[in-house]
């Protein structure tokens, strides 16, 4: 969990391996954000009434909305979004391994039994790691289930 009580969309995005724009779109889907008459994306009355939002005056001379970290993360996870910073259960490495996309830029390297062995951001990085892990597995160097 984040150490801050309130986070901006950029910081929320970092928890999910996504951009602020993606998290903003997710909040539209959960009815916590809407489009105003002038087309801006703003928190809904529900977001205010249920305590998801605090409004702070920013350095730019405009108000910024910050989101209650605990409540907002809970809603996003309930909607099927997966954080990349979530403490994971440690599973022994057991190849061959495959790659599973969990959100637009977040991935898991999955063991042969379907459990997650590694989480990361960026397809190219994860593809290269997957190749290395499968090469090590092929040569008997990466199977932690053997005694």
Buried (B, 14 or more C-beta within 10 A) or exposed (E): EBEEEBBBBEBBBBBBBBBBEBBBEBBBEBEBBBEEEEEEBBBBEBBBEEEBBEEEEEEEEEEEBBBBBBBBBEBBEEEEBBBBEEEEEEBEBBBBBBBEEBBEBBBBBBBBEEBBBBBBBEBEEBEEBBEEBBEBBEEEEBBEEEE
